[in-house]
Amino acid sequence: MSTQTQYSLDDRYLEKYSLENGEPDWFQAIRQTAYKEAQSLPMPKPDKTKIDKWNLTNFHTHTVVNEKILDLNQLPEKVKNLVNVDNENQNLFIQYNQTAAYLHVSNELKEKGVIFTDIFTAVKEHGELVQKYFMKDDVKISEHRLTAFHAAFVNGGAFLYVPKNVVVEEPIQAIFVHDHEDAPLINHVLIVADDNSSVTYVENYVSLNNEANAIVNIIAEVFANENANVNFGAVDTLAKGITTYVNRRGITSRDAKIDWALGLMNDGNTISDNITNLIGDGSTGEMKTVVVGRGEQTQNFTTAVVHYGKHTEGHILSHGVMKDKASSVFNGIGKIEHGAMKSNAQQESRVLMLSEKARGDANPILLIDEDDVMAGHAASVGRVDPIQLYYLMSRGITRSDAERLIIHGFLAPVVDQLPIEGVKKQLIEVIERKVK
């Protein structure tokens, strides 16, 4: 039995919004189909986390129009710290609420055929390419209510395409700023690295309004075609009143690689799925995640590598720190499908708890349907190592400073992977603030 879901904005609003946005017929059709499916599809059921009382779909203001940013020095300080304002050649996109406020792509990348723009410009100007990948093979509209809701109401995002045989040397950066108290951020990021290409992409989600009471629904789809290499870094720092659903997913073709480095630092309730499907033989998925939970927030993180191709490599590394009354579930899944011979699925999940009422569940899961493979896992939940504490304190370091040093060292394997110094510095500062 299905349950009808009513939204504050209906299909007539979506039709009007699409027309005013100049969206092509095929994209309008996706919105309408998704809206109908969202009425009856069930909500996702994250393991050990009840979300029936979370607001993940209701809002009143769909979009907010902001002015364009002509000079990076106009940026709020919190955002300015993430970029190099003196570097005029950095490849940078900034979205302010739902407005594509700033975009710079170097002439060198343009000459090589690299496309980097907001998602709606891509839909209109590169429709055939976007339509080929948008919510078809990676994240499907019909998976559950939140994916259908996303496709119906998407109001922001970015598109990156790297042509065959193009190696992008400098990182490409996207910053998504949210400061409205009610308007949702329903963001779609689509990255396609064609055969033999390579790119590093880093995104930031930043809240400026700490009083916001809004929803964020993020889907990122990454396609690494044959022998392509994609490094995907992200730091999410959304405010306490924001409820977040984030789904980052990748597909690898033969001999391709996707390397994820994610700093998930939201202060509100969060569901996060990070899944890589290793379709092609010899492909690789590397997944590194750090989390700090505080206050009374509830979070659920699922990280999975699914092996379809032969000789595939999947590695998961998740480190979390919980304090106050925060509660988090870490599900690490390594799945080897029948026929994925000579594959290797490895994972490690570690959780530090800094207070009596904090809770962290580390659940390593191996699902093996093939004999000639390798697989392994390690998981631990505990407090700061007293031997490490004793060693540092014996050198004259206070207990609080010793704990801080241990925590930073504990999270360093992911923090050190971020390729943009401003972003790495931001993540270190966020960690410092949250564990202080």
N, C-alpha and C positions, 0 to 999 in steps of 0.2 A: 504494500500500500504506500503510495507516494503522498507527500505533504505539500500542498501549495504554499509558495512563499511569495509574499507581496513586498515590493520595494517602493520606496518613496518616489522614485522616478520610474516611468513605465516605458513600454516599447515606442509610444508616440514621441516621448522625449528623446529616445535614442535616435529615431528617424530624423528628427529636427536637428539634433546635435551633429549627426553624420553629414547632413546636407550643408549645414553652416560651416562644417570643417572641411568641406570639399572632398570627402572620402569617396573612393571608387565604389562601384556597385558591389563588387565581390566582398569588400570589407564591410559594407553596410549589411550584406546578407549574413556574414559571420556574426555580427552583433545581434541581429534579430533571432537567428537560430540559437545562439548561446543564451539569450534572454529567456526564450521558451524552455530550454533545457534546465536552466537554473531554477525554474519554478518547481520542479519535481525531483531533481537529483538529490541524493542524500549528502549530508556533510561528511567530510573525512573523519576518520576515527583514529586519531593518534594514540599510540599505545600508552596506557596508564595515565592519560591526561583527559579530563572532562572539559569539553569546550562548549557544551550546550548553553551555558550562560554568557559566553563571550560574544561581544558584538563584532561580527566579522563582515556584515553586509549592509547595515543600516546607516544612512547618511542623508543629509538634506541639501548640501551644496556640492555639486559635482565638479565644477571647475572654478578656478580663480585666475583672472588675467593679471599678470604682472608686467612691468615695463622691461624692455630689453636692457641688457647690461653692456654698455659700450666700452667701459674701462674696468679692468679687474680691480682697480683701487676702490671702486664703488662697492665692492663686496663686503658683507658683514665680516667682522674680524674672524669669527669662527670658521667661515668658509675660506677667507683669504689665506689662512694658515695652511690650507691644503694644496695651494698652488704656488707656483713661482711667478709672481706678478712681473718680474723683469725678463722673463723668457717669452718673447713674442712668437716663438716657433712651436710652443708646446701644443700638442693635439688635445683639445679640451672642449668638453660640452658641459654646460651648466643649465640645469632645469630648475626654475624657481616656482614652487608649487606645480602647476600644470603648464607653465609657460617655458618654451624653449628660449631661454634668455641670453645665452652666449654660446657661440660655436666658432672654433678655429681649427682648421685642418691645414697642415703645411702644403705648400705647392708641390713639394717632392712626393708626398703621398698621393695627392690628386693626380699627378702625372703618371703614377704607377697604377692608377685605377682604384685606389682604396676609397671606399664610401664610408663616411662616418657622419651621421646626422640624427635628428630626432625621428622617432618612429613614424610620425604622421607625414613628414616630408618623404620618408622612405616609402610609405604606402602609396603616396601619390606619384612620386617620380621614379621609383624603382619597384613598381607593383609586381611585376612578373617574378622578380627575385624574392621579394618578401613573401608573396603568396606560396611559393614553392616550399617554404620552411615554416611559416607561422602556424603554430599549434596543430601540427599534423603528425609528425613522427616522434617528437620528443614529449612535450606536454600536450595532451589531448583535451579538447573542450569538454568532452563528456566524462572525464574522470570522476568528478564530483561537483558539488555545488559551487565551491570556491573557484575552480578552474573555469566553469561556465560563467560565473559572475564576473570573473576577470575579463574574459573575452567580450562580454557584453558592454562593460562599463570602462574599459581601458581608457585612461586619460593622459598618459605620458609614457616616456620611455626613449630608448635609443636603438639605433641600428648600425652595425659595423660589418662591412664585407671586405675581406682581403682576397684579391685575385690569386690565381695560380702562380706559383713560383715567386711570390713577393714576400720578402722578409722585412717586417717593420721593426726597426732597431729601437726606437724610443717608445716608452709606454704611452698608451692611449688612455685618457682619463675622463670619466663622467661623474659629475656631482649632482645629486638630486636633493634639493633643499625643500623642506616642508616647514611652514610656519603658520598655517591657517588653523583656527581652533576646531573647525568642523570638516572641511573639505577632505575627502579621501585622496590618497595617492595610490592609483591603480596603474602600476608601471610595468611595461613589457620591454625587456632587453633581448635583442636578437643578434647573435654573433655567428658569422659564417666565415670560416677559414678554408679557402679552397685548396686544391691539391698542392702539396710541397710548399705551403706558406707558413708563416710564423708571426705571432703577434702576442703582445702583453697588454691586457686590458685591466684597469682598476676602477672600481666604482665606490662612491661614498654616499650613504644616506644620512642626512644631517637634519636634526630638528632645531629650530630657532625659538619655537614657542613651547616652553615647558608646561604651559597650562592647556595645551591642545588635548582634545578628547575626540580622536579620529581613528579611522582604520587605514591600514596600509596593506595592499595586496600586490606582491611582487612576483613576477615570473621572468626568469632568464633562461633562454634556450641557447645552447652553444653547440655548434656543429664543426667538428674537425674532420675535414675530408682526408683523402689518402695522403699519408706522410706529412700531415699538417701538425702544427704545435701551437696550442693555445694556453697561455698562462692567465688565469683569471683570479684577480685579487679583489677583495671587498672588505669594507669596514662599515658596519651598520650601527648608528648611534641615535636611534629614535627615542622620543621622550616617554616618560612613564605612562601618560594617558593614552598612548597609541597602541592599539592591538594589531599585531602583525602576522600575516601569513606570507611566507617567502618560499618559493620553489625554484631552485637553481638546478638545472638539469643539462646533461651533455650527452652527445653521441659521437663516438669515434669510428672512423673508417680504418681501412688497413694501414698498419704502422703509424697511426696517428696518436697524439697524446694530448690530454687535457690535465692541467695542473691547477688545482684550486687552493687558494690560501684565503680563508675567511675569518674575519674578526667579528663575531656576533655579539655586539655590546648594547643591544636595546635595553631600555629600562622598563618596558611594558611586557605584557603577556605575548608570547611568540610561539608560532609553529614554524619550523624550518625543515624543508626537505632538500637534500643535496644528493642527487643520483646521477651516476655516470653509467651509460650503457656501452660496453665495449663490443661493438658489432664486428669490426674488422679484425682479421688475424693480425697478431703482433702489436696490437694497440695497448695503450697504457692509460690508467686513471690514477692520479695522485690527489688525495683529498686531505687537507689539513685545516682543522677548525679550532679556534679558541673561543671560549665563552666565559663571561663573568656575570653571575647573577647576584642581585642584592634586593633588599626590601622584601616585599611579599610577592614578587612576580613569579609566574609559573611559565616554564618553557619546555618545549619538546623538540628534540633535534633527531632527525633520521638521516644518516649518511650511509649511502649504499653504492656498491660497485657490482654491476651485473655483467658476467662474462658470457658472451655468445661466441666470439671468435676464438680460434686456437692460439696458443702461445700468448695469451693476454696477461697483463700485470695490473693488479689492483691493490693499492695501499691506502689505508685509512688511518689517520692520526687525529684523535679528538682529545683536547685538554680543556677541562672546565674548572672554574673556581666558584664556589657557592658561599654566600655569607648571609647574615640576618635570618630571614624566614624564607629565603628563595628556594624554589623547588624546580629541578630540571631532570628530564629523562634523556639519556643519550643512547640511541639505538644505532649500532654499527652493523651493517649487513654486507656480507660477502657472499654472492650467489654465483655458482658456476653451473651453467646450463649444460644439458646433455650435448655432447659433441665438442665442447670447449676444451679439448685435450691440451695437456702441457701448460695449463693456466696456473696462475699463482694468486691467491687471495689472502692478504694479510691485513690485520687491523690491530689498533691499540687505542684503548679509551682509558683516560685517567681523570679522576675527579678529586679535587681538594675541597674539604668543607671547613670553613673558618669559624663556624658557630654551632651551638648545640641544636638549634632549630632548623638549620639549613639541611636540605636533602638533595642528594644526587644519585641517580640510578644509572649505572653503566651496563648496557645489555649487548654483549657481543653475540652475533648470530652468524652462523655459517650454514648455508644451504647448498649442498653439493650433489649434483646429479651426474657426475662423471668420475671415472676411476683414476685415470692417469693425470693427476693434478697435485698441487701443493696448496695447503691452506693452514692458517693459524691465527690465533687471536690472544690478546692479553687485555685484562681489565682490572682496574683497582679503584676503590673509593675509600678515602681516609683523610686523616688530618696531616698537617705539616709534619714532616719527618723530625722527630725530636733530636736525632743525632746531628742532622744538618743545622738545626737551631743551636744546639750546644756548641758545635764547631764555630759558628759565626760569633755567637755571644762570647766565647772564650777569647776572641780577638778584639773585644771591647765594643762590639756592635750591640745596640739595644735590641730587645726582643722584637719590638714593632718593626724596626728597620731590617732585622734579620728575616722576619716573615715576608716583608716586601721583596727583599732580594730573592728569596726562594720562589715566591710566586712569579716574579718576572722571569727567572730562569726556567720555571715550569712551563711558561707560555711562549718562551722564546722560539721554539722550533717553527711556529707559524708566523710570529711577528717578524722574524728575520727574512721571511720569504717575500714580503711586500716590496715591490721594486721602486716605489716613489718615496723619497725621503720624507716629504711632508705628510704623506699618509701613514708611513711607519711611525713618525713622531706623534701623530694624532692618536694612533692606537695605543702607544706606550702611555701617553698622557691620560687617555680614557681608562686604561687598566689601573694606573696610579690613583686616579680619582675614585674609582669604584672599590678598590680594596683598601683605601686609606682608613 
